[in-house]
Amino acid sequence: MRRHGNKPLSETQIAYNRYVILVTSITDAAPELVLDLYRQRWQIELAFKRLKSLFKYHEIPVHVEASALAWFYGKLLLAALCEMWVNEGRFSPSEGRCAGKRVVSLV
């Protein structure tokens, strides 16, 4: 087994790949529930990562609060529409198409 850098994995790494190790303060729940909660949390983290990278939320181009809020809500609406299109299977980022029509970037 090799990883990205073509350096072989150590025996310890191969052994740890058989397990999922989570550290939590939740003590009164079944391990399956804790793992399910972690998976859900990870999906939220991925959604925020997509928002930050695709829609550049960290680069607000205005300094007036009202304008910044309008810009942010516009971006949030665009993100929600894109997520809806992806979930409906109407949009493929790799093809750049939406329901058979070319997508024009509004960003």
ZIQUI-V567200 format. One record per helix or strand of 3 or more residues. SS is the DSSP state (hx for helix, st for strand). FROM is the first residue (numbers start at 0). LEN is the number of residues. If there is no record, write none. Layout:
BEGIN
SS,FROM,LEN
SS,FROM,LEN
END
This chain:
BEGIN
hx,10,6
hx,30,25
hx,64,24
END
